[in-house]
Amino acid sequence: MKLTLVTGGARAGKSRYAQARALALGADDVTYIATAVVGDDEMRVRVRQHRADRPAAWRTIESSAHVGLAVLQAETPTVILDCITMLAAQAMEGAHPRDGEAATRAVTAEVDGLLQALQARSGVLFAVTNEVGLSVHPPTNLGRWFQDALGHANQRLAAAADEVVLLVCGLPVQLKPSGETR
């Protein structure tokens, strides 16, 4: 399966970009894998907006863990995974890490499953993630562990990706054009 990694800061337009690319490629034949867990009213509003922003005909799989299995279950050749950032947060929360290594192991397990799934099927996956390297340095251990774990995950996914696109102010910047190897 071809992987396009879509990254950028918060509110940079990552999801909108991935959805537009998936719509152009798959029209109504797209599977959307949602990783967010609704834990409060603010997240409920965000999830509701994401649902409203995508075509009603698209299939949705809600998967806050084991996304590799969700990718394998997707019945369409075009898939969006939104997002790796929430997946990493859920992986860490489930692991209750006591140090940075444990946090990284939890997130790495999810990335391993995703990369294995990509090898096992055909089609295109647009994976959305936040670029944490440009964000504020977290003041807590847990925040730094999360930033490090997601940063490592993003590097692994970018290395495996066929294409990497950075969104800045809603504008796409090709970091790794389709077909380029690094």
Secondary structure by P-SEA (a helix, b strand, c coil): cbbbbbbbccccaaaaaaaaaaaacccccbbbbbccccccaaaaaaaaaaaaaccccbbbbbbccaaaaaaaaccccbbbcccaaaaaaaaaaaaccccaaaaaaaaaaaaaaaaaaaaccbbbbbbbbbccccccccccaaaaaaaaaaaaaaaaaaaaccbbbbbccccccccccccccc
